[in-house]
Each structure stands twice: as structure tokens, then as C-alpha cells.
Amino acid sequence: MPRVALIALALVGVLVLSACTEQEPSITLEEQVPAEMRDDDEAPVDDDVPVDDDIVETVELIAGDIYYDNEPSTLPEGTTRFSMENEGNLPHDLVVEELGDREIIPEIMGGETAEGDVGLDAGDYTFYCSVPGHREAGMVFEVEVSS
């Protein structure tokens, strides 16, 4: 078989194989379901840590890829309101480990802001993002709550 025919046959084989390997379609963040349209379950409430209407502290937390900014290191005992703005492209949430991994702020997409209240007794607390891999990448902070 002439060399040109072998090259042509090889090229046809490559084209046939590449046509048979279909790739998964990628979904952009804009194509995903907006937070207000998602049917997220409410986080369970820990009855041992009361949340009342008297907010003793408000924290304006920023979430980015992959970090928190403006996180507190200390808080007073009582109910704290967290307001989190996601300035990143990835989804983020806010969870408290010592409260049974209670979700304070549900997962929000980039450009969204959400609030959540949590009652904290005196002690040490670990706050983190529960999106897989985010805590391990550094989205975690410690807070000391004093009476």
C-alpha cells in the first residue's frame, strides 16, 4: 500500500475515533439554578443554643475563592447575625462545627448575599465552608466567645 494511502487511512481512523468520544457538556455558573429557586432543606435547629431576637453582634463576612475575609476572632455570648457576601465564583456556605455542623448560612452562589443568626454560649467555635474541599483549602476560622 502506498505511503500516502496509509497516512490517509490513519487520518480517517483518528477522525472516526474523535467523533466517537463525546465529552460531558460543561455547565456555567449562570446556567445553574439560582439560590432563590432551589428547594434547600432548613438546617436543623440546636435547641441547646437559643437564638433570640436580641442580636448582640453583626458580622459582615466576605466569601471568596477560596477564603473568608473579615472573619471575627472573638464574639460576645448571645445571638450573632452573620451576613455573608459571596464575591467568588464558587458556591460557599457557613457551618459551625461545635453545633453539630449546623449550617448558619446556606450555600450561596457568586454575587449572592445571605444572612443567618446563631446563638453562641461562651467557648471556642470553628466556622467553616462545607462545600467539598473548601475547608481543607483554608475556608475555616476559629472564634472565642466570651460572656
Secondary structure, DSSP 8 states (H G I E B T S, - for coil): --HHHHHHHHHHHHHHHHHH--------GGGS--GGG---------TTS---S-EEEEEEEEEETTEEES--SEEESEEEEEEEEE-SSS-EEEEEGGGTSEEEEEEE-TT-EEEEEEEE-SEEEEEE--STTTTTTT-EEEEEEE-
